[in-house]
């Protein structure tokens, strides 16, 4: 039950999430949140349900490990966002594959975001042969990237985005991805992609989603964490954007777009059914011709 007018942030810990603000590693992040006048809650035992999320403003799922979300929980999360809640979804290198979880079941179907099972590396001043510590200096125009000059993250996986999802952090030129080979226990270079998105956002109904392929951004790490370069500004922008309500006109446009998608899906299904019926009709006609010929030959 809501006890104040402060926005409520719920950290899910019931799936063994790495991002626990009670850990010393994330104490600076916790202090940052307190300055934003937020009511901070945690869920370390209960399943994520409609009732549990009823008065929550932002749900944070910070890199679950060795645990899976149920279909019921995934539906509750989806409905929570559609009804006006915001979701901050964070993974790490290797994503579901190495972390042994299923956040892609949350992000892929409805929100159009897929976490790759890779790690992104680049050549930089830290290591000319390649480093998983990434520096970003060029940003697309968006509220979340406003006033950013340089970020530093590390150990990130990349994201694959559907149309309508907005990339926030992208790398190219000297960046590449590596995928873990379970047989050799080594990371193999993946040559399928040449550009990589490691953070993105989208709107869904009345709610919003931000997805990040790196969790070190929120830590107190002296090289990668929230206190480095413009990392704190980036995190601040994320929370400001997630807490800003979507315009009613945008919600209406989203709804109309969804109706269009459903109509197109129905048309596609009807077309497939018509093709199947046509094929069956042609097959029945052919069988009849063969039977007639057999009857004629028998005389």
C-alpha positions in Angstrom: 0.0 0.0 0.0 1.2 3.5 -0.9 2.4 5.3 2.2 3.4 8.7 0.6 3.3 10.7 -2.6 6.8 9.8 -3.4 7.3 7.6 -6.6 7.7 3.9 -5.6 10.7 1.9 -7.0 10.5 -1.8 -6.6 13.7 -3.9 -6.9 12.8 -7.5 -7.6 15.2 -9.8 -5.8 13.1 -13.0 -5.9 15.0 -14.3 -9.0 18.4 -13.9 -7.5 19.0 -10.5 -9.2 22.6 -9.1 -9.0 21.4 -5.5 -8.5 20.7 -5.4 -4.8 21.0 -1.8 -3.4 21.6 -3.3 0.1 24.9 -4.6 -1.1 28.0 -2.4 -0.5 28.8 -2.5 -4.2 25.6 -0.5 -5.0 25.7 1.9 -2.0 26.4 4.9 -4.2 23.5 4.0 -6.4 21.2 3.7 -3.3 22.4 7.2 -2.1 21.7 8.6 -5.6 18.1 7.2 -5.5 17.5 8.6 -2.0 18.3 12.1 -3.3 15.6 11.7 -5.9 13.0 11.4 -3.2 11.9 7.9 -4.1 10.3 5.3 -1.9 12.5 2.3 -2.3 11.1 -1.2 -1.9 12.4 -4.7 -2.5 10.7 -8.0 -3.3 12.9 -10.9 -2.3 10.3 -13.7 -1.8 7.0 -13.2 -3.5 6.0 -13.9 -7.1 5.5 -10.8 -9.2 1.7 -10.3 -9.4 -0.8 -7.6 -10.3 -1.5 -6.9 -6.6 2.2 -6.6 -5.8 2.8 -4.1 -8.6 -0.4 -2.2 -8.1 1.1 1.0 -6.7 4.6 0.7 -8.1 5.9 3.3 -10.5 9.2 1.6 -11.6 10.0 -2.1 -11.5 13.7 -2.9 -11.7 14.9 -6.3 -12.7 18.6 -6.2 -12.4 20.3 -9.2 -14.0 18.6 -12.3 -12.5 20.8 -15.3 -12.2 20.0 -19.1 -12.1 16.3 -18.4 -11.9 13.3 -18.1 -14.2 10.2 -16.0 -14.5 6.9 -17.9 -14.7 4.4 -17.2 -17.5 2.1 -15.7 -14.9 4.8 -13.3 -13.8 5.6 -12.3 -17.4 1.9 -11.5 -18.0 1.8 -9.5 -14.8 4.9 -7.5 -15.8 3.5 -6.9 -19.3 0.1 -5.7 -18.0 1.9 -3.5 -15.4 3.7 -1.6 -18.2 0.7 -1.4 -20.4 -1.3 0.1 -17.6 1.3 2.9 -17.0 4.1 1.3 -15.0 7.8 1.7 -16.0 10.3 -1.2 -16.3 14.1 -1.0 -16.1 15.4 -4.3 -17.4 19.1 -5.1 -17.0 21.2 -8.0 -18.2 25.0 -8.6 -18.5 27.4 -10.3 -20.9 26.2 -13.6 -22.2 22.6 -12.6 -21.2 20.1 -15.4 -20.7 22.5 -18.0 -22.0 25.2 -17.5 -19.3 23.0 -16.0 -16.6 20.7 -19.0 -16.8 17.5 -17.0 -16.8 14.7 -15.9 -19.3 14.4 -12.1 -19.3 14.1 -12.3 -23.1 10.7 -13.9 -22.5 9.8 -10.6 -20.8 11.4 -8.2 -23.3 11.1 -9.9 -26.7 7.5 -10.5 -27.6 5.8 -7.4 -26.3 8.6 -4.8 -26.0 10.6 -5.7 -29.1 14.0 -6.0 -27.3 16.2 -9.1 -27.4 19.3 -9.5 -25.3 22.1 -11.2 -27.2 24.2 -14.0 -25.7 27.4 -12.1 -26.4 30.0 -9.7 -25.0 30.9 -6.5 -26.8 34.6 -5.5 -27.1 36.5 -2.7 -28.8 40.0 -1.4 -29.4 40.8 1.6 -27.2 43.5 3.2 -25.2 43.1 0.6 -22.4 43.9 -2.3 -24.7 44.7 -2.0 -28.4 44.0 -5.8 -28.9 40.5 -5.4 -27.4 38.8 -4.6 -24.2 35.3 -5.3 -22.8 35.5 -1.8 -21.2 33.6 0.4 -23.6 33.7 4.2 -24.0 30.8 6.0 -25.7 31.0 9.6 -27.0 28.4 9.8 -29.7 24.7 9.7 -28.7 21.4 9.9 -30.6 19.1 12.7 -29.7 16.8 11.7 -26.9 15.8 12.9 -23.4 17.8 10.0 -21.9 21.0 11.0 -23.7 20.6 14.8 -23.1 23.8 16.6 -22.1 25.9 13.4 -22.2 29.5 13.8 -23.4 31.2 10.5 -22.5 30.1 7.2 -20.8 32.1 4.2 -19.8 30.6 0.7 -19.3 32.0 -2.8 -19.3 31.0 -6.5 -19.8 28.0 -5.6 -21.8 25.8 -7.7 -24.1 24.2 -6.2 -27.2 20.5 -5.8 -28.0 18.5 -6.6 -31.1 15.6 -4.2 -31.5 12.3 -4.3 -33.4 10.9 -1.3 -35.2 9.7 1.4 -32.9 12.3 0.7 -30.2 14.8 3.5 -29.8 18.5 2.8 -29.5 20.3 4.9 -26.8 23.9 3.6 -26.7 25.5 2.3 -29.9 29.0 1.2 -30.9 30.6 0.6 -34.3 33.9 1.1 -36.0 36.3 -0.7 -33.7 33.7 -2.8 -31.8 32.9 -6.4 -32.2 31.1 -9.2 -30.4 32.2 -12.5 -29.0 29.9 -15.5 -28.2 30.8 -18.1 -25.5 31.5 -21.5 -26.8 30.4 -24.0 -24.2 32.4 -26.8 -25.9 35.8 -25.0 -25.9 35.0 -22.8 -22.9 36.2 -19.8 -24.9 34.7 -16.7 -26.5 34.5 -16.9 -30.3 34.3 -13.8 -32.5 30.9 -13.4 -34.0 31.1 -11.8 -37.5 27.3 -11.4 -38.1 27.0 -7.8 -36.8 29.1 -4.7 -37.3 27.0 -2.2 -35.2 25.9 -2.9 -31.6 23.2 -1.4 -29.4 23.8 -1.8 -25.6 20.9 0.3 -24.3 17.4 1.1 -25.7 14.0 2.3 -24.7 10.4 2.0 -25.8 6.8 2.9 -24.9 4.2 0.3 -24.5 0.6 1.4 -23.8 0.8 3.9 -21.0 4.1 2.6 -19.7 7.8 2.7 -20.6 10.7 0.3 -20.8 14.5 0.9 -20.7 16.8 -2.1 -21.4 20.5 -2.1 -20.6 23.1 -4.8 -21.5 25.4 -3.8 -18.6 24.9 -3.8 -14.8 28.3 -2.3 -13.8 26.9 1.1 -14.7 25.1 1.1 -11.3 28.0 -0.1 -9.2 30.6 1.8 -7.2 33.4 0.5 -9.4 36.2 3.0 -9.7 36.6 2.3 -13.4 33.0 1.7 -14.7 30.5 2.7 -12.1 27.9 5.4 -11.5 30.6 7.9 -10.4 32.6 7.8 -13.6 32.4 10.4 -16.4 28.7 11.1 -17.3 27.4 7.8 -16.0 25.5 9.4 -13.2 23.9 11.9 -15.5 22.8 9.0 -17.8 21.3 7.1 -14.9 19.5 10.3 -13.7 18.1 10.8 -17.2 16.8 7.2 -17.3 14.8 7.7 -14.0 13.5 11.1 -15.0 12.2 9.6 -18.4 10.7 6.6 -16.7 8.8 8.8 -14.2 7.5 11.2 -16.9 3.9 10.1 -17.9 3.3 9.4 -21.6 1.1 12.0 -23.5 -2.4 10.8 -24.0 -2.1 11.4 -27.8 0.9 9.0 -27.9 -1.1 6.3 -26.0 -3.9 6.7 -28.6 -1.5 6.4 -31.4 0.1 3.3 -29.8 -3.4 1.7 -29.5 -4.3 2.5 -33.1 -1.0 1.0 -34.2 -1.6 -2.1 -32.2 -5.1 -2.4 -33.8 -3.4 -2.2 -37.2 -0.9 -4.9 -36.3 -3.7 -7.2 -35.1 -5.7 -6.5 -38.3 -2.7 -7.3 -40.5 -2.1 -10.5 -38.5 -5.8 -11.5 -39.0 -5.5 -10.8 -42.7 -2.3 -12.9 -42.9 -4.0 -15.7 -41.1 -7.1 -15.5 -43.4 -4.8 -15.5 -46.4 -3.0 -18.6 -45.2 -6.4 -20.3 -44.4 -7.6 -19.4 -48.0 -4.4 -20.9 -49.5 -4.9 -24.0 -47.4 -8.5 -24.3 -48.5 -7.5 -23.7 -52.1 -4.8 -26.4 -51.9 -7.2 -28.9 -50.4 -9.8 -28.2 -53.1 -7.2 -28.7 -55.8 -6.1 -31.9 -54.1 -9.6 -33.2 -53.8 -10.2 -32.4 -57.5 -7.0 -34.2 -58.5 -8.0 -37.3 -56.4 -11.5 -37.3 -58.0 -9.8 -37.2 -61.5 -7.6 -40.1 -60.5 -10.5 -42.1 -59.1 -12.5 -41.5 -62.3 -9.6 -42.6 -64.5 -9.2 -45.8 -62.4 -12.9 -46.5 -62.7 -12.7 -46.0 -66.5 -9.7 -48.2 -66.8 -11.3 -51.0 -64.8 -13.9 -51.4 -67.5 
